[in-house]
Amino acid sequence: MCGTIGDLTMQNFINLRKLIAVGMLWLLLWSVAAQGAGGPIEQDEQFLRRAGGFATFSEMVRLGVKKLALSASMSPEDMDSFMAEAQRIANENNLQIYRETDFLVTDLFPAKGTEGKHVILIYEGEVLEQYLALKEIKAALIETNRYSGRSRSEVARVFGHMLSYPDAVIDKKLMESGSEQTP
């Protein structure tokens, strides 16, 4: 995987554009199918957008573009309705999913985006164990009053790398959040 945005090869860029195009096409096809059945209502449109995004991120994980991907955050009730579709998409891509009810909050993302909501982790292999271990490390740092400065920034960096973010993107997100920078 690329270490920085500058390392992004033309072939990787082309592959990423193809993945996005496939995801958008998938969403369009579902929208057309739903309209043919009497027209989608707002809730169905939201479900289709979520399914299209989930399918796109699933393909990115399957192809190795991302190590870990996240669904949109949803209310527990919406997630209940979405889980069967998420599992179907994951099965089609030979991926694993995990319904996260207590998302790992770091300085990469605002806490308000996942408070009281659920997120699905999309992954292959040992990634879930790594994610859960990182949550335990953060909890231990908080418990010992050491979740600040360099340790806080490092938890965010490790999570960013799990999400296959380049260092430049992680640095930018940490700067925007006001987190201390410790390269």
Secondary structure as UniProt FT lines:
FT   HELIX           5..7
FT   HELIX           10..36
FT   TURN            37..38
FT   HELIX           42..62
FT   TURN            63..64
FT   STRAND          68..70
FT   HELIX           76..92
FT   TURN            93..94
FT   STRAND          96..100
FT   TURN            107..108
FT   HELIX           111..113
FT   TURN            114..116
FT   STRAND          118..123
FT   TURN            125..126
FT   HELIX           127..143
FT   TURN            144..145
FT   HELIX           149..162
FT   TURN            163..164
FT   HELIX           167..177
//
